[in-house]
């Protein structure tokens, strides 16, 4: 009969078990409980403890406990568990909320846990002010460095900490504690361009320091979806990826990256020859970015998953990618080119590219423009290869244009692409022409009134040829940040005057069009806020305006409330939610609508999943009102 170590009885046996991965010894403990005369209450206490913390294999978990750890006293139980856990290798704190003071005492407990390798710290600051998160992260990071940890995994996803939050763990990333890091997960953190640049710099510094010690950083998994990195942030990270060279998986969906950033990433991926998974879903390749990525794919041999869905690769880009697939990628298991505006002329080329891909398990081409005939050709071709089963649903196919118009459509496609590139270049030129605004410190930016910013932008000379003036009607017909700024300093007054505030539905539509162009750039954000304030102040002060009807209509258009009529929800909720976050804090906003918004924004909804950063900020504000 197996015996406990000499002198170990009662709850001491519990602690001995815990150090030996108690979960696997629990059956023995229960089976031999009578032999050791262990009290039934001790067994119950042990079972409850194990269920509570899910201990096993060096892992201590508080995942999903919804603990509100504000003060040091609030964290007493967590600290006790950490201190009593010998050989702690993984700590899960997801689904709780940790304040600055609680983080400090938890950090103190971690200073003696040198074996800690995996930090599962996603969704750990729910309801916290953004100013609270950096100091909390700094305390925890300093503890890991002090303990001499050698991390393998760091997960800080779903924490809305923004660029400042990246500063909170920047020192940790540069320290010896991260020289061994293999997995870095920062999904949905609102890092923005600034945070992306800080992160890239920290990764490069980590690689430099670790290389000096003869063991270069060998990062394998990088996750940073939904962070609004855009071109500059993606390009900065691409530089870090080129330096590292060991990546196996990269997930960067929904970051507002267009062909310039995609090209930079493609060049960096070409150096990471072990890449297996590339997920860039819902960015904007266009042909230029797709061709650059296709050239890289020709150099990679280990790729198993390609997710370029919702990336606007279009027909020519899809053909380039198909050619890369055909030439190599024999380990390919999944190819996603859904919702990319690919037309029928590319169908057979894509299908034929998969002919000898024996490992292929999933081919997603839904939501393109093949038409009924194109879909049939695709299915027939795949059936000829005995690969029809890999094809996903084509239920959302957009239908094919008339055959006679295909050449014209190709020309239009090229023109559209050129116009998009020109728009990007114009925006970049305009930003360069306003260094006095962009280079100011944060405090100075806030002191600039929206009107002054707009006046500065309006008086800035525009590169030749001059763009035509923009009126309110033109902006509302085809909204864009550039058009909004070109309305001039009187835009808020003009839009408010030209909107019939007695028509609730019209006010909702104008609000959505204004908020749809929201960006975190100071000039655009200030303009959106000023125009929204002028419009909604006028509306809510009108005796004929029904605020309850406004809220109902807005929720319907946001896709948060069902309607008897078929109404197409707005494609992206980020701008509207960020604008709402500003609007609900103003004195003109009826406080009676706060519970209504809170109820619908709190409810689980797929439409909100892609903008959880904005949702988090709005919920935080609503709870405080």
C-alpha positions in Angstrom: 0.0 0.0 0.0 1.3 3.4 -1.0 2.1 5.6 2.1 2.3 9.3 2.7 5.7 10.8 3.6 6.5 10.4 7.3 4.8 13.0 9.4 2.3 14.1 6.8 -1.2 14.1 8.1 -4.6 15.9 7.5 -4.3 19.1 5.6 -0.5 18.7 5.5 -1.2 15.9 3.1 -3.2 18.4 1.1 -0.2 20.7 0.7 2.1 17.7 -0.1 -0.3 16.7 -2.8 -0.4 20.2 -4.2 3.3 20.2 -4.7 3.0 16.9 -6.4 0.2 17.9 -8.8 -2.6 17.1 -6.4 -5.2 16.5 -9.1 -3.7 13.1 -10.0 -3.3 12.1 -6.3 -6.9 12.9 -5.3 -8.3 9.5 -6.2 -5.6 7.9 -4.0 -6.4 10.3 -1.2 -10.1 9.5 -1.3 -9.4 5.7 -1.6 -7.1 5.6 1.4 -8.8 8.3 3.4 -9.9 5.7 6.1 -6.4 4.3 6.4 -5.0 7.7 7.2 -8.0 8.6 9.3 -8.4 11.8 7.5 -11.5 13.7 8.6 -14.3 14.0 6.0 -14.3 17.7 6.3 -10.6 17.7 5.3 -11.4 15.7 2.2 -14.3 18.1 1.3 -12.0 21.1 1.8 -9.4 19.6 -0.4 -11.9 18.8 -3.2 -13.4 22.3 -3.0 -9.9 23.8 -3.1 -8.9 21.8 -6.2 -12.2 22.6 -7.9 -11.8 26.3 -7.1 -8.2 26.7 -8.4 -8.1 23.9 -11.0 -4.7 22.9 -9.8 -2.6 20.5 -11.8 0.6 20.2 -13.8 2.1 23.3 -12.2 -0.9 25.4 -13.1 -2.9 27.6 -10.7 -6.1 29.0 -12.1 -8.5 31.7 -11.1 -10.0 31.8 -14.6 -13.5 33.2 -14.9 -14.0 33.6 -11.2 -15.1 37.2 -11.7 -13.0 38.3 -8.7 -12.9 42.0 -8.0 -9.5 42.6 -6.6 -9.3 46.3 -5.7 -7.3 46.5 -2.5 -4.5 44.4 -1.0 -7.1 42.8 1.3 -9.2 41.7 -1.6 -6.3 39.7 -3.0 -5.5 37.8 0.3 -6.9 34.5 -1.0 -5.2 34.7 -4.3 -1.9 35.6 -2.6 -2.3 32.7 -0.2 -2.8 30.2 -3.0 0.2 31.5 -4.9 2.5 31.4 -1.9 1.4 27.9 -1.0 1.8 26.5 -4.5 5.2 24.9 -4.9 6.6 24.7 -8.4 4.2 27.2 -9.9 4.6 27.2 -13.7 1.4 28.7 -15.0 -0.9 31.4 -13.5 -4.3 32.0 -15.0 -6.0 35.3 -14.0 -8.4 35.6 -16.9 -11.9 36.9 -16.4 -11.2 38.9 -13.2 -10.5 42.5 -12.5 -7.2 43.5 -10.8 -6.6 47.0 -9.5 -3.3 48.8 -8.9 -3.1 47.9 -5.1 -4.1 44.3 -5.7 -1.6 43.9 -8.5 1.2 45.1 -6.2 0.6 42.5 -3.5 0.1 39.7 -6.1 3.4 40.8 -7.6 5.0 40.6 -4.2 3.9 36.9 -4.0 5.3 36.2 -7.4 8.7 37.4 -6.6 9.5 34.0 -5.2 8.1 32.0 -8.1 11.1 31.6 -10.3 9.6 28.6 -12.1 6.7 30.6 -13.5 6.7 30.2 -17.3 3.2 30.9 -18.5 1.2 34.0 -17.7 -2.4 33.7 -18.8 -3.5 37.3 -18.0 -6.1 38.1 -20.7 -9.3 40.0 -19.8 -7.8 40.9 -16.4 -8.8 44.6 -16.1 -12.5 44.7 -16.8 -14.1 48.0 -15.7 -10.7 49.6 -14.9 -9.6 53.0 -16.0 -6.9 52.9 -18.7 -4.7 54.9 -16.3 -4.8 52.0 -13.8 -3.6 49.3 -16.1 0.0 50.5 -16.8 1.1 50.7 -13.2 -0.5 47.3 -12.5 1.4 45.7 -15.4 4.6 47.4 -14.3 4.3 45.8 -10.8 3.6 42.4 -12.2 6.4 42.7 -14.7 9.0 43.8 -12.2 8.1 40.8 -10.0 8.7 38.4 -12.8 12.1 40.0 -13.5 13.0 40.0 -9.8 12.0 36.3 -9.5 14.3 35.4 -12.4 11.5 33.8 -14.4 12.0 32.5 -17.9 8.7 33.0 -19.6 7.5 30.8 -22.4 4.0 32.4 -22.9 2.6 35.8 -22.2 -1.0 36.4 -22.9 -2.4 39.9 -22.3 -5.3 39.8 -24.8 -8.6 41.5 -24.4 -7.2 44.2 -22.1 -8.1 47.6 -23.3 -4.9 49.3 -22.3 -4.1 51.2 -25.5 -0.6 52.5 -26.3 0.1 53.5 -22.7 -0.5 49.9 -21.6 2.3 48.7 -23.9 4.6 50.9 -21.9 3.4 49.0 -18.8 5.1 45.7 -20.0 7.8 47.2 -22.2 10.5 46.7 -19.6 9.4 43.1 -19.1 9.7 42.4 -22.8 13.2 43.8 -22.8 14.3 41.8 -19.7 15.9 38.4 -19.4 12.5 37.1 -18.2 11.4 37.2 -21.9 14.6 36.0 -23.6 12.9 32.6 -23.7 9.5 33.8 -24.8 7.9 31.6 -27.5 4.2 32.9 -27.5 3.1 36.5 -27.3 -0.7 37.1 -27.4 -1.9 40.7 -27.5 -5.3 40.3 -29.2 -7.8 43.1 -29.0 -5.8 45.5 -26.8 -6.3 48.8 -28.6 -2.6 49.3 -29.0 -2.9 51.5 -32.1 0.0 52.7 -34.2 1.9 54.1 -31.2 1.6 50.9 -29.2 2.7 48.8 -32.2 5.8 50.9 -32.6 6.6 50.6 -28.8 6.0 46.8 -29.0 8.2 46.4 -32.1 11.1 48.3 -30.4 10.8 46.2 -27.3 10.9 43.0 -29.3 14.0 44.1 -31.2 15.7 45.1 -28.0 14.9 41.7 -26.5 16.4 40.0 -29.5 19.5 42.1 -29.3 20.1 41.5 -25.6 19.3 37.8 -25.7 21.6 37.4 -28.8 24.4 39.0 -26.8 24.0 36.1 -24.3 24.2 33.5 -27.0 20.5 32.5 -26.9 18.5 34.8 -29.3 14.8 35.3 -28.8 13.0 32.6 -30.7 9.4 33.8 -30.8 7.1 31.2 -32.4 3.6 32.6 -32.0 2.5 36.2 -32.3 -1.1 37.3 -31.9 -2.2 41.0 -32.3 -5.6 41.1 -34.0 -8.0 44.0 -33.6 -5.4 46.5 -32.5 -5.8 49.2 -35.2 -2.1 49.0 -36.0 -2.6 50.3 -39.5 0.4 50.7 -41.9 2.8 52.3 -39.6 2.3 49.9 -36.7 2.4 46.9 -39.0 5.6 48.1 -40.7 7.3 48.6 -37.4 6.4 45.1 -36.3 7.5 43.8 -39.7 11.0 45.1 -38.9 10.9 43.2 -35.6 9.8 40.0 -37.4 12.7 40.3 -39.8 15.1 40.4 -37.0 13.5 37.5 -35.1 13.1 35.1 -38.0 11.7 32.2 -36.0 7.9 32.8 -36.3 5.7 29.9 -36.9 2.3 31.5 -36.5 1.2 35.2 -37.0 -2.3 36.3 -36.4 -3.0 40.0 -37.2 -6.7 40.2 -38.4 -8.7 43.5 -38.4 -5.9 46.0 -38.1 -6.7 48.5 -40.9 -3.6 47.5 -42.8 -3.5 48.3 -46.5 -1.0 47.3 -49.3 1.9 49.2 -47.9 1.8 47.5 -44.5 1.0 44.1 -46.1 4.0 44.4 -48.4 6.2 45.1 -45.4 4.8 42.1 -43.6 5.3 39.9 -46.7 8.9 40.9 -46.8 9.3 40.0 -43.2 7.5 36.7 -43.5 10.0 35.7 -46.2 12.7 35.6 -43.6 10.6 33.5 -41.2 10.9 30.2 -43.1 9.2 28.1 -40.5 5.8 29.9 -40.8 2.9 27.5 -40.7 -0.1 29.9 -40.1 -0.6 33.3 -41.6 -3.9 35.0 -40.5 -4.4 38.5 -41.9 -8.2 38.4 -42.2 -10.1 41.6 -42.7 -7.3 43.9 -43.8 -6.9 45.5 -47.2 -4.5 43.9 -49.6 -5.6 45.0 -53.0 -3.7 43.6 -56.0 -0.4 45.3 -54.9 -0.4 43.7 -51.4 -1.6 40.4 -52.7 1.2 40.1 -55.3 3.8 40.9 -52.7 2.4 38.3 -50.4 2.2 35.8 -53.2 5.9 36.3 -53.9 6.7 35.5 -50.3 4.5 32.4 -50.3 6.6 31.0 -53.1 9.6 31.0 -50.7 7.9 29.3 -47.8 7.6 25.6 -47.5 5.9 24.9 -44.1 2.7 26.9 -44.5 -0.4 25.0 -43.5 -3.0 27.8 -43.0 -3.6 30.9 -45.1 -6.4 33.2 -44.0 -6.8 36.2 -46.3 -10.6 36.4 -46.0 -12.1 39.9 -46.2 -8.8 41.2 -47.6 -10.0 42.6 -50.9 -7.3 40.7 -52.9 -9.6 40.8 -56.0 -9.2 38.7 -59.1 -5.6 39.6 -60.0 -4.4 39.2 -56.4 -6.2 35.9 -56.1 -4.6 34.6 -59.3 -1.1 35.6 -58.0 -1.8 33.8 -54.7 -3.2 30.7 -56.6 0.0 30.6 -58.7 2.1 30.6 -55.5 -0.1 27.8 -54.1 0.3 25.8 -57.3 4.1 26.1 -57.3 4.6 24.9 -53.7 2.9 24.8 -50.3 2.5 21.1 -50.3 1.6 21.1 -46.6 -1.3 23.5 -47.1 -4.4 22.5 -45.1 -6.6 25.6 -45.2 -7.0 28.4 -47.7 -9.4 31.3 -47.0 -10.0 33.9 -49.8 -13.6 34.6 -48.8 -15.3 38.0 -49.4 -12.4 39.3 -51.4 -14.3 40.6 -54.5 -12.9 37.8 -56.7 -14.7 37.4 -60.0 -15.4 34.4 -62.2 -12.3 34.8 -64.3 -10.2 33.6 -61.4 -12.3 30.7 -60.3 -10.7 27.9 -62.4 -7.2 29.2 -61.7 -7.8 29.0 -58.0 -9.4 25.5 -58.3 -6.6 24.1 -60.5 -4.0 25.4 -58.0 -5.3 22.9 -55.4 -5.0 19.8 -57.7 -2.0 18.2 -56.0 -2.6 19.6 -52.5 -3.3 16.2 -50.8 -3.2 17.8 -47.3 -5.9 20.4 -48.1 -8.9 20.2 -45.7 -10.7 23.5 -46.2 -11.1 25.9 -49.2 -13.2 28.9 -48.3 -14.2 31.0 -51.3 -17.6 32.2 -50.1 -18.9 35.7 -50.6 -17.1 36.4 -53.9 -18.5 37.2 -57.3 -18.5 33.9 -59.2 -22.2 33.8 -60.1 -24.1 30.6 -60.5 -22.1 29.4 -63.5 -18.8 30.2 -61.8 -19.8 28.3 -58.7 -20.7 25.3 -60.8 -17.4 25.4 -62.7 -15.5 25.6 -59.4 -17.4 22.6 -57.9 -17.0 20.5 -61.1 -13.2 21.2 -61.3 -12.7 20.2 -57.7 -14.8 17.0 -58.3 -12.4 16.1 -61.1 -9.6 16.1 -58.5 -11.7 14.2 -56.0 -11.5 17.3 -53.7 -15.1 18.6 -53.8 -15.4 17.9 -50.0 -12.8 20.6 -49.1 -14.9 23.4 -50.6 -16.8 25.4 -48.1 -20.3 26.9 -48.6 -20.8 29.3 -51.4 -24.2 30.5 -50.1 -23.1 34.2 -49.8 -21.8 34.5 -53.4 -22.4 38.0 -54.7 -23.2 36.9 -58.2 -21.4 37.5 -61.5 -21.5 40.6 -63.6 -22.6 40.4 -67.2 -20.1 38.7 -69.4 -20.0 41.7 -71.8 -19.0 44.0 -69.0 -16.1 41.9 -67.6 -13.4 43.9 -69.4 -14.9 47.2 -68.2 -15.1 45.8 -64.7 -11.4 45.0 -64.8 -10.7 48.5 -65.8 -13.0 49.9 -63.1 -11.2 47.6 -60.6 -7.8 49.0 -61.6 -9.2 52.6 -61.4 -10.7 51.9 -57.9 -7.4 50.5 -56.7 -5.5 53.6 -58.0 -8.0 55.9 -56.4 -7.6 54.1 -53.1 -3.8 54.4 -53.3 -4.2 58.1 -54.2 -6.5 58.7 -51.2 -3.9 57.1 -48.9 -1.1 59.1 -50.4 -3.1 62.3 -50.0 -3.9 61.6 -46.4 -0.2 60.9 -45.7 0.8 64.1 -47.5 -1.7 66.1 -45.5 -0.4 64.6 -42.3 3.1 65.6 -43.2 1.9 69.1 -44.0 0.7 69.5 -40.4 3.8 68.8 -38.3 2.9 71.5 -35.8 -0.1 69.5 -34.8 1.2 66.0 -35.0 4.5 66.7 -33.2 2.9 68.4 -30.2 2.9 66.7 -26.8 -0.3 65.1 -25.6 -1.2 68.0 -23.3 -0.8 70.5 -26.1 -3.0 68.4 -28.4 -5.8 68.4 -25.9 -5.5 72.2 -25.4 -6.1 72.7 -29.1 -9.8 73.3 -29.7 -11.4 71.3 -32.6 -12.2 74.6 -34.3 -8.5 75.6 -34.3 -7.5 72.3 -35.6 -10.0 72.5 -38.4 -9.0 76.1 -39.2 -5.3 75.0 -39.4 -6.1 72.1 -41.7 -8.4 74.3 -43.9 -5.8 77.0 -44.3 -3.0 74.5 -45.2 -2.0 74.6 -48.8 -3.0 71.4 -50.7 -0.6 69.7 -53.2 -1.5 70.3 -56.8 -3.8 69.5 -58.5 -6.2 71.1 -56.0 -9.1 69.0 -54.8 -12.6 70.4 -55.3 -14.4 71.9 -52.3 -16.6 69.5 -50.3 -20.1 70.5 -49.2 -22.3 68.8 -46.6 -24.3 66.9 -49.2 -21.2 65.4 -50.8 -19.8 64.3 -47.4 -23.1 62.7 -46.3 -23.4 60.9 -49.6 -19.9 59.4 -49.4 -18.4 60.0 -45.9 -14.7 59.9 -45.4 -12.3 61.5 -42.8 -10.7 63.6 -45.5 -14.0 65.0 -46.7 -15.1 65.7 -43.2 -12.0 67.8 -42.5 -12.4 69.6 -45.9 -15.9 70.8 -44.9 -14.1 73.6 -43.0 -14.4 75.2 -39.6 -18.1 75.8 -39.9 -18.9 72.2 -40.6 -20.6 71.5 -37.3 -23.0 74.5 -37.7 -23.7 73.6 -41.4 -24.6 69.9 -40.7 -26.8 70.8 -37.7 -28.6 73.5 -39.7 -29.1 71.2 -42.7 -30.5 68.3 -40.7 -34.2 68.2 -39.8 -34.0 67.4 -36.1 -37.8 66.7 -36.0 -37.1 63.6 -38.2 -35.6 61.1 -35.7 -34.6 58.6 -38.4 -32.7 61.3 -40.3 -30.8 62.3 -37.2 -29.8 58.7 -36.6 -28.5 58.4 -40.2 -26.5 61.6 -40.0 -25.1 60.5 -36.7 -24.0 57.2 -38.1 -22.4 58.8 -41.2 -20.4 61.2 -39.0 -19.3 58.6 -36.6 -18.4 56.1 -39.3 -15.4 58.2 -40.2 -14.1 58.3 -36.6 -10.3 57.7 -36.3 -8.0 58.0 -33.3 -6.0 60.8 -35.0 -6.5 64.0 -33.1 -7.8 66.1 -36.1 -10.5 63.6 -37.1 -11.5 62.6 -33.6 -11.9 66.3 -32.6 -13.9 67.1 -35.7 -16.3 64.1 -35.2 -16.8 65.1 -31.6 -17.5 68.7 -32.4 -20.0 68.0 -35.2 -21.7 65.3 -33.1 -22.1 67.7 -30.2 -23.6 70.4 -32.4 -26.0 68.0 -34.1 -27.2 66.1 -31.0 -27.4 69.2 -28.8 -29.7 70.7 -31.3 -31.8 67.5 -31.6 -32.1 66.7 -27.9 -33.1 70.3 -27.1 -35.9 70.3 -29.7 -39.4 69.8 -28.3 -40.4 67.7 -31.3 -37.4 65.3 -31.0 -38.2 61.9 -29.3 -35.1 60.7 -27.5 -36.6 57.2 -26.9 -37.3 56.7 -30.6 -33.8 57.9 -31.4 -32.3 55.3 -29.0 -34.5 52.5 -30.5 -33.6 53.4 -34.1 -29.9 53.7 -33.3 -29.8 50.3 -31.7 -31.6 48.8 -34.7 -29.1 50.3 -37.2 -26.2 49.1 -35.0 -27.6 45.6 -35.2 -28.2 45.4 -31.4 -32.0 45.3 -31.7 -34.1 43.4 -34.1 -36.7 45.2 -36.3 -39.8 44.0 -38.1 -38.4 45.8 -41.2 -35.3 44.5 -42.9 -32.6 47.1 -42.1 -29.0 46.6 -42.9 -26.8 47.2 -39.9 -23.7 49.4 -40.2 -20.6 47.4 -41.3 -18.4 48.5 -38.4 -19.5 49.5 -34.9 -16.1 50.9 -33.8 -16.7 54.5 -34.9 -20.3 54.7 -33.6 -19.4 53.2 -30.3 -16.4 55.5 -29.8 -18.6 58.5 -30.7 -21.3 57.3 -28.3 -18.7 57.0 -25.6 -18.1 60.7 -26.0 -21.7 61.7 -26.5 -23.1 60.0 -23.4 -20.7 62.1 -21.2 -22.1 65.4 -22.5 -24.6 67.5 -20.6 -27.1 67.4 -23.4 -27.4 63.6 -23.4 -30.5 62.4 -21.5 -29.5 60.3 -18.6 -32.7 58.3 -18.9 -31.1 56.6 -22.0 -28.1 55.3 -20.1 -29.8 52.1 -18.7 -31.2 51.4 -22.2 -27.8 51.6 -23.8 -26.2 49.7 -21.0 -28.6 46.8 -21.3 -28.1 46.3 -25.1 -24.3 46.9 -25.1 -23.9 44.4 -22.2 -25.8 41.6 -24.0 -23.7 39.1 -26.0 -23.8 40.1 -29.7 -21.7 39.0 -32.6 -21.7 42.6 -34.0 -19.9 43.7 -30.9 -17.3 41.0 -30.9 -15.1 42.7 -33.6 -14.9 46.0 -31.6 -14.7 44.9 -28.0 -12.1 47.6 -27.2 -14.7 50.3 -28.0 -17.4 48.3 -26.3 -15.3 48.1 -23.1 -14.8 51.8 -23.1 -18.5 52.6 -23.6 -19.5 50.1 -20.9 -17.0 51.6 -18.5 -18.4 55.0 -19.1 -22.0 54.0 -18.8 -21.3 52.2 -15.5 -19.8 55.4 -14.1 -22.8 57.7 -15.1 
